[in-house]
């Protein structure tokens, strides 16, 4: 259930956030000079509002080390609300804002450090329009500006705090020795040896068999995977602390369609590249420790399902390292490049590929190497995300019908069985409802964001507004044909492919058949297979629930002869071992 480390970044006036990190300790920026041309004394006669000072809780971190920008960028830590990125000039001005210097004195000091003349009016404009708006400098009445948190489309939603910063720091403090280099090497060698034995010597067959056959074991495996989720997040927090940073709160939320744990490691931006990468990889490192822990318990108990847990945890590591969404791999790529906000650059990168368009400043400020890599990353990620969105939109009726059938099956189990079977069914029902809810929320958010962006883009241009209207009508027409309440609302059956092509074939046959939404009693019976089916049921006069064991000659779907269903299995819901994973399994 976890995402990669969550980092709160605030928009800056010029460039993305900068970070300064040093192995084992934080590097503090040198204190600003105390004399500015008035004999080293502050102007005591200047009015209070003419002596700007940093807002409460603001700390100037320094230069963002290992960045992928052409020009150096700087950071300011704004208490518990995140990191603000500053240009070199803004950082020089902020250094002088100590509540004692006037604008004239600040201008003289900044001119010396900047190498170019900076006037008093320049400083006043930068303080009032930039630094105060960012919450770095206090307002004239002494209060700090309220900054709205960013709300990225692919960010974590509905966040709930489970542990505050103090509790997280107390928990991870004893874990710091695990990040010593000799310990890390031993963990790596131990994991390699165990994997060699597991995959080439012992195997997973018995662990899988015992887990599936015994519902109570299924619950134990699911619970242990959830525990590993917490360990994954503690790994991020422990790695940050080992590098000299301060981890924030730990909690849970919803990422796209899946529940997720998270840990606020925004302070990682104050470390150097090595420290940032250690923080990024701390979660998967603790996954490795959890694998070896399960292996040790197995050596003592010979409880085979523990080996299945070891396998699941390592599959989560592979998933986490994909740099496609905001998982660990995304932050690893971001920190290797020294560019902390990759998704903010996808739009500017795509616009820059249009012939005749000037390169956006968000792209032009990057080094050639960082720009090339981000361009290739954008060309890989954007089509993949659009393809996933298209698949969900086109196949939504079949997906929802299958979810309905699986939920009805679990409800039937809860009503008809007892003991562990009921508990497993209830757990699977919960795990099934969470991603379906997440998918619906994501579709609403995508539609809302896209609509607002299109309306803003077309403002003031009749041609653009007409293009937007036609595109909207075309999309709504696609939804009407795809989601018309007809036979396409039929659960996936054995033999169905569920491809995009099959979904478009369903769209081409609107109004055929009736939805096949079975009751809990009916859903406990298996669905008949339809070999060669493209997924559309054209005649539902014979409902599988009414005839739980139809003969091969019974009519089903489009009139094709179904296979006997004595060995067919009902459509299961999502396995609990994947939904509550420790790595935000989307």
C-alpha positions in Angstrom: 0.0 0.0 0.0 2.7 2.5 -0.4 3.9 5.0 -2.7 7.5 6.0 -3.0 8.5 8.8 -0.6 6.1 11.7 -0.7 7.8 15.1 -1.1 6.0 18.4 -0.8 7.2 20.9 -3.3 6.0 24.4 -3.8 6.0 26.4 -7.0 8.9 28.8 -7.3 9.3 32.0 -9.1 11.9 30.8 -11.5 12.9 27.1 -11.3 12.2 23.8 -9.5 13.2 23.3 -6.0 16.9 23.0 -5.1 18.3 20.8 -2.4 21.6 20.8 -0.5 22.5 17.5 1.1 25.8 16.3 2.6 26.6 12.8 3.8 25.9 12.5 7.5 25.0 16.1 8.1 23.3 19.1 6.6 25.3 21.9 5.0 24.3 25.3 6.3 24.7 28.3 4.1 27.2 30.8 5.5 25.7 33.6 7.5 25.2 36.8 5.6 27.6 39.7 6.1 26.5 42.0 8.8 27.8 45.3 7.3 26.2 46.9 4.3 27.7 50.3 3.9 26.5 51.9 7.2 29.5 51.2 9.2 28.3 47.7 10.0 25.3 48.9 11.9 21.7 48.5 10.9 19.6 51.6 10.1 17.9 52.2 13.5 15.8 55.0 12.1 14.1 53.0 9.3 10.5 52.2 9.8 9.6 48.6 10.8 8.0 47.8 7.5 11.3 49.0 5.8 13.3 46.2 7.5 12.1 42.9 6.1 12.8 39.7 7.9 12.3 36.0 7.2 9.0 34.5 8.2 8.9 32.3 11.3 10.2 28.8 10.7 11.9 29.6 7.4 15.5 28.4 7.0 17.7 29.0 4.0 19.2 25.7 3.0 21.6 26.7 0.3 22.3 25.5 -3.2 20.7 22.5 -4.7 23.6 20.1 -5.3 23.8 17.9 -8.3 21.0 19.7 -10.2 20.2 19.3 -13.9 19.8 23.1 -14.4 22.2 25.3 -16.3 22.2 27.9 -13.5 22.4 27.1 -9.8 19.2 27.0 -7.8 18.7 27.5 -4.1 16.3 26.2 -1.5 14.5 27.6 1.5 12.8 25.3 4.0 9.4 26.8 5.1 8.8 25.0 8.4 6.5 22.0 8.1 4.9 23.2 4.8 7.7 22.2 2.5 10.5 23.4 0.3 10.6 26.6 -1.8 13.0 27.0 -4.7 14.7 30.3 -5.2 16.8 31.9 -7.9 20.3 33.1 -7.1 19.1 36.7 -6.8 16.2 35.9 -4.6 18.4 33.8 -2.3 20.9 36.6 -1.9 18.0 39.0 -1.0 16.5 36.5 1.4 19.9 36.1 3.2 19.9 39.8 4.0 16.3 39.9 5.4 17.1 39.7 9.1 14.7 42.4 10.3 17.6 44.9 10.9 18.6 46.0 7.5 16.7 48.5 5.4 16.0 48.0 1.7 18.9 50.3 0.8 21.3 48.3 2.9 20.0 45.0 1.4 20.5 46.4 -2.1 24.1 47.4 -1.4 24.9 43.9 0.1 23.2 42.0 -2.7 25.0 44.1 -5.4 28.3 43.0 -3.9 27.3 39.3 -3.9 25.5 39.3 -7.2 28.2 41.1 -9.2 25.7 43.5 -10.7 24.0 46.7 -9.4 20.7 46.0 -7.7 18.6 49.1 -6.7 16.6 49.7 -3.6 13.4 49.5 -5.7 14.5 46.2 -7.2 14.9 44.7 -3.8 11.5 46.1 -2.6 9.8 44.6 -5.6 11.5 41.2 -5.1 10.6 41.1 -1.4 6.9 42.2 -1.8 6.0 40.4 -5.1 8.1 37.3 -4.7 9.5 36.4 -1.3 6.4 37.4 0.6 4.1 35.7 -1.8 6.2 32.5 -1.3 6.0 32.8 2.4 9.7 33.2 2.8 9.6 36.8 4.1 7.0 37.8 6.7 4.4 40.3 5.7 4.5 43.9 7.1 2.1 42.9 9.9 4.5 40.1 10.9 2.3 37.2 9.6 3.3 34.6 7.1 1.5 34.2 3.8 -0.7 31.2 3.5 0.5 29.0 0.6 -1.9 26.6 -1.0 -0.6 23.1 -1.3 -0.1 21.8 -4.8 -2.6 19.3 -6.0 -1.0 17.1 -8.7 -3.3 14.9 -10.7 -1.1 11.9 -10.1 -0.6 12.7 -6.4 -1.8 11.0 -3.2 -5.3 11.9 -2.2 -7.4 11.6 1.0 -4.4 11.5 3.2 -4.7 10.5 6.9 -1.8 10.8 9.3 -0.9 7.7 11.3 2.3 8.8 13.0 3.5 12.3 13.5 7.0 13.5 12.8 8.2 13.0 16.4 6.9 9.4 16.6 8.4 8.6 13.2 11.8 9.9 14.3 11.6 7.9 17.6 10.9 4.8 15.6 13.6 5.1 13.0 16.4 6.4 15.3 17.5 2.8 16.3 17.4 1.8 12.6 20.2 4.1 11.5 23.0 1.3 11.9 21.2 -0.7 9.2 22.4 1.9 6.6 26.1 1.4 7.4 27.9 0.2 4.3 29.0 -3.2 5.7 25.5 -4.0 6.8 24.1 -3.0 3.4 26.6 -5.3 1.7 25.7 -8.2 4.0 22.0 -7.8 3.3 22.6 -7.8 -0.4 24.7 -10.9 -0.3 22.2 -12.7 1.9 19.3 -11.8 -0.4 21.2 -13.1 -3.5 21.9 -16.4 -1.7 18.3 -16.8 -0.6 16.9 -16.1 -4.0 19.3 -18.6 -5.6 18.0 -21.3 -3.2 14.3 -20.2 -3.5 14.0 -20.0 -7.3 16.5 -22.7 -8.4 16.3 -25.1 -5.4 13.2 -25.1 -3.4 10.5 -23.4 -5.4 7.1 -21.7 -4.5 4.6 -24.5 -5.4 3.9 -25.6 -1.8 3.7 -22.1 -0.5 1.2 -21.1 -3.1 -0.9 -24.3 -2.6 -1.2 -24.0 1.1 -2.0 -20.3 0.9 -4.9 -20.8 -1.6 -6.3 -23.9 0.0 -6.6 -22.5 3.6 -8.5 -19.3 4.0 -7.0 -18.5 7.4 -3.5 -18.7 5.9 -4.7 -16.4 3.1 -5.5 -13.8 5.8 -2.2 -14.3 7.5 -0.3 -13.7 4.3 -2.4 -10.5 3.6 -1.7 -9.2 7.1 2.1 -9.8 6.7 2.1 -8.0 3.4 0.5 -5.0 5.1 3.1 -5.1 7.8 5.8 -5.0 5.1 4.1 -1.9 3.7 4.9 -0.1 7.0 8.4 -1.4 6.9 8.9 0.0 3.4 7.9 3.5 4.6 10.1 3.2 7.7 12.9 2.4 5.3 12.5 5.8 3.5 12.3 7.6 6.8 15.3 5.8 8.2 17.4 6.4 5.1 16.6 10.1 5.3 17.6 10.3 9.0 20.8 8.4 8.2 21.7 11.0 5.7 21.2 13.9 8.1 17.6 14.8 7.2 14.4 14.9 9.3 11.5 12.7 8.2 8.0 14.0 8.6 4.7 12.3 9.2 3.7 8.8 8.0 0.2 8.1 6.9 -2.1 6.5 4.4 -4.2 7.7 1.4 -5.4 6.8 -2.1 -3.1 6.8 -5.1 -5.0 6.5 -8.3 -7.1 3.4 -7.7 -5.2 1.9 -4.8 -4.7 2.4 -1.1 -1.2 3.5 -0.2 1.0 4.3 2.8 3.3 7.3 2.5 6.1 9.0 4.4 6.8 12.7 4.1 10.5 12.9 3.2 10.5 16.5 1.8 13.6 17.2 3.8 15.5 14.9 1.3 15.8 18.0 -0.9 18.3 19.4 1.5 20.7 16.5 1.0 23.2 15.9 -1.8 22.5 13.5 -4.6 23.9 10.5 -2.7 21.7 11.3 0.3 18.6 11.7 -2.0 19.2 8.4 -3.7 19.7 6.7 -0.3 16.3 8.0 0.7 14.7 6.9 -2.5 16.0 3.3 -2.2 15.5 3.0 1.6 12.0 1.5 1.1 13.1 -1.3 -1.2 16.1 -1.9 1.0 13.8 -2.6 3.9 11.8 -4.8 1.6 15.0 -6.9 1.3 15.4 -6.9 5.0 11.7 -8.1 5.4 12.4 -10.9 2.9 15.4 -12.1 4.9 13.3 -11.9 8.1 10.6 -14.1 6.6 13.3 -16.5 5.3 14.7 -16.7 8.9 11.3 -17.5 10.3 10.8 -20.1 7.6 14.1 -21.8 8.6 12.7 -22.2 12.1 9.1 -23.1 11.3 9.1 -24.5 7.7 5.8 -22.6 7.2 5.7 -22.6 3.4 3.4 -19.5 2.8 6.3 -17.4 4.2 8.2 -18.1 1.0 5.2 -16.8 -1.1 5.4 -13.6 1.0 9.1 -13.4 0.1 8.2 -13.6 -3.6 5.4 -11.0 -3.4 7.7 -8.5 -1.6 10.3 -8.8 -4.3 7.7 -8.4 -7.1 6.7 -5.2 -5.3 10.3 -4.0 -5.5 10.3 -4.5 -9.3 7.1 -2.6 -9.6 8.4 0.2 -7.4 11.4 0.7 -9.6 9.4 1.5 -12.7 9.8 5.3 -13.3 6.3 5.7 -14.7 4.3 7.0 -11.8 5.3 8.6 -8.5 6.9 5.4 -7.2 10.4 4.9 -6.1 11.8 4.6 -9.6 10.3 8.0 -10.5 12.2 9.6 -7.6 15.4 7.7 -8.4 15.3 9.0 -12.0 14.5 12.5 -10.7 17.4 12.6 -8.3 19.8 11.1 -10.8 19.0 13.9 -13.2 18.7 16.6 -10.5 15.3 17.7 -11.7 12.7 17.2 -8.9 9.4 17.8 -10.8 9.4 15.6 -14.0 5.6 15.6 -14.5 5.5 19.4 -14.5 7.7 19.3 -17.6 5.7 16.8 -19.7 3.5 19.5 -21.2 6.3 21.9 -22.0 8.4 19.1 -23.5 5.5 18.0 -25.8 4.8 21.6 -26.9 8.5 22.0 -27.7 8.3 19.1 -30.1 5.8 21.0 -32.3 7.6 22.4 -35.4 7.9 26.2 -35.1 7.2 26.4 -31.4 9.8 28.0 -29.1 11.2 25.9 -26.3 9.5 26.5 -23.0 11.6 28.1 -20.3 10.9 25.1 -18.0 12.7 23.0 -20.6 15.3 25.5 -21.7 16.7 26.0 -18.2 17.8 22.3 -18.1 21.2 21.0 -19.2 21.2 19.3 -22.6 21.7 15.9 -21.0 18.8 16.3 -18.6 16.6 17.7 -21.4 17.2 14.7 -23.6 16.5 12.2 -20.9 13.3 13.9 -19.8 12.2 14.2 -23.4 12.5 10.4 -23.9 10.9 9.8 -20.6 7.9 12.0 -21.6 7.6 10.2 -24.9 7.4 6.9 -23.1 5.1 7.9 -20.1 2.5 10.0 -21.8 1.4 7.4 -24.4 1.4 4.7 -21.8 -0.9 6.8 -19.5 -3.2 7.7 -22.4 -3.4 4.1 -23.5 -4.4 3.0 -19.9 -7.0 5.8 -19.8 -8.4 4.8 -23.2 -8.6 1.1 -22.1 -10.5 2.0 -18.9 -13.0 4.3 -20.7 -13.7 1.7 -23.5 -13.9 -1.3 -21.3 -15.6 0.3 -18.3 -18.9 -1.6 -18.7 -17.1 -5.0 -18.7 -14.9 -4.0 -15.8 -17.8 -2.7 -13.7 -19.9 -5.8 -14.6 -17.1 -8.1 -13.6 -16.6 -6.2 -10.3 -20.4 -6.4 -9.7 -20.3 -10.2 -10.3 -17.3 -10.7 -8.0 -18.8 -8.5 -5.3 -22.1 -10.4 -5.5 -20.1 -13.7 -5.2 -18.3 -12.4 -2.1 -21.7 -11.3 -0.6 -23.2 -14.7 -1.3 -20.2 -16.3 0.5 -20.7 -14.1 3.5 -24.4 -14.9 3.6 -24.0 -18.6 3.0 -20.7 -19.7 4.6 -19.2 -19.3 8.0 -15.9 -18.9 9.9 -12.7 -18.2 7.9 -14.5 -18.3 4.5 -16.7 -15.4 5.6 -13.7 -13.4 6.8 -11.8 -14.0 3.6 -14.8 -13.0 1.5 -15.3 -9.8 3.5 -11.7 -8.9 3.0 -11.8 -9.5 -0.7 -15.0 -7.5 -1.0 -13.3 -4.5 0.7 -10.2 -4.8 -1.5 -12.5 -5.0 -4.6 -14.4 -1.9 -3.7 -11.4 0.3 -3.0 -9.9 0.2 -6.6 -13.3 0.5 -8.2 -13.9 3.7 -6.1 -10.4 4.9 -7.0 -11.0 4.4 -10.7 -14.2 6.4 -10.6 -12.5 9.2 -8.6 -9.5 9.3 -11.1 -11.8 9.5 -14.1 -13.7 12.4 -12.5 -10.5 14.2 -11.7 -9.0 13.7 -15.2 -12.2 14.9 -16.8 -12.4 17.9 -14.6 -8.8 18.9 -15.0 -8.9 18.4 -18.8 -12.1 20.4 -19.1 -10.7 23.4 -17.2 -7.5 23.3 -19.1 -9.3 23.1 -22.5 -11.6 26.0 -21.5 -8.6 28.1 -20.4 -6.7 27.3 -23.5 -9.5 28.3 -25.8 -10.4 31.5 -24.0 -10.4 34.5 -26.4 -10.2 32.5 -29.6 -13.3 31.4 -31.5 -11.4 28.8 -33.5 -9.9 27.2 -30.4 -13.3 27.3 -28.6 -14.9 25.6 -31.6 -12.2 22.9 -31.6 -12.7 22.4 -27.9 -16.5 22.0 -28.3 -16.1 19.5 -31.2 -13.6 17.5 -29.2 -15.9 17.5 -26.2 -18.9 16.3 -28.3 -16.8 13.5 -29.9 -15.7 12.3 -26.4 -19.2 12.4 -25.0 -20.4 10.5 -28.1 -17.7 7.8 -27.4 -19.0 7.6 -23.8 -22.6 7.2 -24.9 -21.8 4.4 -27.2 -19.3 2.7 -24.8 -21.4 3.0 -21.6 -25.0 2.5 -23.0 -26.8 0.1 -20.6 -27.0 -2.9 -22.9 -25.5 -6.3 -23.1 -22.0 -4.9 -22.9 -22.5 -4.8 -19.1 -21.7 -8.5 -18.9 -18.9 -9.9 -16.7 -15.8 -11.2 -18.4 -16.2 -14.9 -19.1 -13.5 -17.6 -19.6 -12.2 -17.2 -23.1 -12.8 -13.4 -23.3 -9.7 -11.3 -24.2 -10.7 -7.9 -22.8 -8.6 -6.1 -25.4 -9.1 -2.5 -26.6 -10.2 -4.0 -30.0 -12.9 -6.1 -28.2 -14.1 -3.0 -26.4 -14.4 -1.1 -29.6 -16.4 -4.0 -31.1 -18.8 -3.7 -28.2 -19.1 0.0 -29.0 -20.1 -0.8 -32.5 -23.1 -2.8 -31.3 -25.0 -0.5 -29.1 -28.4 -1.4 -27.7 -28.0 -5.2 -28.1 -29.0 -7.4 -25.2 -29.6 -6.4 -21.6 -27.2 -6.0 -18.7 -26.3 -9.2 -17.0 -26.0 -8.2 -13.3 -26.5 -11.3 -11.2 -27.7 -11.6 -7.6 -25.4 -12.9 -4.8 -27.1 -16.3 -5.1 -26.6 -16.5 -8.8 -23.1 -15.1 -8.7 -21.9 -18.1 -6.6 -22.4 -20.2 -9.7 -19.6 -20.1 -12.4 -20.1 -18.2 -15.6 -20.2 -20.3 -18.8 -17.2 -20.0 -21.1 -17.6 -18.5 -24.5 -14.7 -19.6 -26.8 -13.9 -17.0 -29.3 -16.1 -14.4 -27.7 -15.3 -10.7 -28.1 -17.2 -9.9 -25.0 -20.7 -8.9 -26.0 -23.7 -10.9 -25.0 -26.5 -10.3 -27.5 -29.2 -12.5 -25.8 -29.5 -12.8 -22.1 -32.9 -14.6 -22.0 -31.1 -17.5 -20.3 -29.3 -16.3 -17.2 -26.4 -18.4 -15.9 -27.7 -17.9 -12.4 -31.1 -19.4 -13.2 -29.4 -22.5 -14.7 -26.3 -23.1 -12.7 -25.2 -26.1 -14.7 -26.3 -25.6 -18.3 -25.9 -28.4 -20.8 -23.7 -27.9 -23.8 -26.8 -27.2 -25.9 -28.1 -24.4 -23.7 -28.3 -20.9 -25.3 -25.9 -18.3 -23.9 -24.8 -14.9 -25.1 -24.8 -14.6 -28.9 -26.3 -18.0 -29.5 -22.9 -19.9 -29.6 -22.8 -23.2 -27.8 -21.1 -22.8 -24.5 -18.7 -25.3 -23.0 -19.9 -27.3 -19.9 -19.2 -25.2 -16.9 -18.7 -27.9 -14.3 -15.0 -27.0 -14.1 -15.3 -23.3 -14.7 -14.5 -21.0 -11.8 -16.3 -17.8 -10.7 -14.5 -14.5 -11.4 -12.4 -13.8 -8.3 -11.9 -10.4 -6.9 -8.5 -8.8 -6.5 -6.1 -10.8 -4.4 -5.6 -9.3 -1.0 -1.9 -9.9 -1.3 -1.6 -7.2 -4.0 -4.1 -4.5 -3.1 -2.7 -3.7 0.4 0.9 -3.9 -0.7 3.6 -1.8 0.8 4.4 -0.2 -2.5 1.2 1.4 -3.7 0.4 -1.3 -6.3 -1.7 0.4 -8.9 
